[in-house]
Amino acid sequence: HLSKIKICQIPGIAEICKILNNAFNNHIPAVDLDNDKFGTEPTLRGSSWRGKDCNDFSSQVYPGAQSVDGDSVIDHNCNG
């Protein structure tokens, strides 16, 4: 029966459902190149309090990261 089919279990649709769930419920950006759960683009909900990743090529750099050597060379916590 069609009524028993769950849309997010259909091949090809499952990945779209995962992206939407992460953006709306888990506040994880759709594009996160370094997998640190922060991206350069805001999530669809609740993004302003998380901040944007200032270097999405390094998982060591994200809003709230520990400062390293006073961040004199690299801004590890994206606070400028």
JOGIBEL-V235601 format. One record per pair of residues at least 4 apart in sequence whose C-alpha atoms are under 7 Angstrom apart, sorted by the first residue. I is the first residue (numbers start at 1). J is the second residue. D is the distance in Angstrom with one decimal. If there is no record, write none. Layout:
i->I j->J d->D
i->I j->J d->D
This chain:
i->8 j->13 d->5.7
i->8 j->14 d->4.7
i->8 j->17 d->5.8
i->9 j->14 d->5.6
i->10 j->14 d->6.2
i->13 j->17 d->6.3
i->14 j->18 d->6.2
i->15 j->19 d->6.3
i->16 j->20 d->6.2
i->17 j->21 d->6.0
i->18 j->22 d->6.1
i->19 j->23 d->6.2
i->19 j->30 d->5.8
i->20 j->24 d->6.0
i->21 j->25 d->5.3
i->21 j->26 d->6.7
i->22 j->26 d->4.6
i->22 j->27 d->5.8
i->22 j->28 d->5.0
i->22 j->29 d->7.0
i->23 j->27 d->5.0
i->23 j->28 d->5.3
i->23 j->29 d->5.8
i->23 j->30 d->6.5
i->23 j->43 d->5.4
i->23 j->44 d->5.6
i->23 j->45 d->6.9
i->24 j->44 d->6.1
i->24 j->45 d->5.7
i->27 j->43 d->6.0
i->27 j->45 d->6.6
i->27 j->46 d->6.5
i->27 j->47 d->6.9
i->28 j->37 d->5.6
i->28 j->38 d->6.8
i->28 j->43 d->6.4
i->29 j->37 d->6.8
i->29 j->38 d->6.3
i->29 j->39 d->5.6
i->29 j->42 d->6.6
i->29 j->43 d->5.0
i->31 j->39 d->6.2
i->32 j->37 d->6.5
i->32 j->38 d->6.2
i->32 j->39 d->4.9
i->32 j->56 d->6.7
i->33 j->56 d->5.6
i->33 j->57 d->6.1
i->34 j->56 d->5.6
i->34 j->57 d->5.3
i->34 j->58 d->5.6
i->34 j->59 d->5.1
i->35 j->59 d->6.5
i->36 j->59 d->5.2
i->38 j->52 d->6.4
i->38 j->53 d->5.3
i->38 j->62 d->6.5
i->39 j->52 d->5.9
i->39 j->53 d->5.0
i->39 j->56 d->6.2
i->40 j->52 d->5.2
i->40 j->53 d->5.0
i->40 j->54 d->6.7
i->40 j->56 d->6.7
i->41 j->52 d->6.8
i->42 j->47 d->5.3
i->42 j->52 d->6.6
i->43 j->47 d->5.2
i->47 j->51 d->6.5
i->51 j->63 d->5.9
i->52 j->63 d->6.7
i->53 j->62 d->4.9
i->53 j->63 d->6.2
i->53 j->78 d->6.8
i->54 j->62 d->6.5
i->54 j->78 d->5.5
i->55 j->61 d->6.0
i->60 j->76 d->6.6
i->61 j->65 d->6.4
i->61 j->76 d->4.4
i->61 j->77 d->5.9
i->62 j->76 d->6.3
i->62 j->77 d->5.2
i->62 j->78 d->6.0
i->63 j->77 d->4.6
i->63 j->78 d->5.1
i->64 j->77 d->5.1
i->65 j->76 d->6.0
i->65 j->77 d->4.5
i->66 j->76 d->6.8
i->66 j->77 d->6.4
i->67 j->71 d->5.6
i->67 j->76 d->5.8
i->67 j->77 d->6.3
i->68 j->76 d->6.9
i->71 j->75 d->5.0
i->71 j->76 d->6.4
i->75 j->80 d->6.4
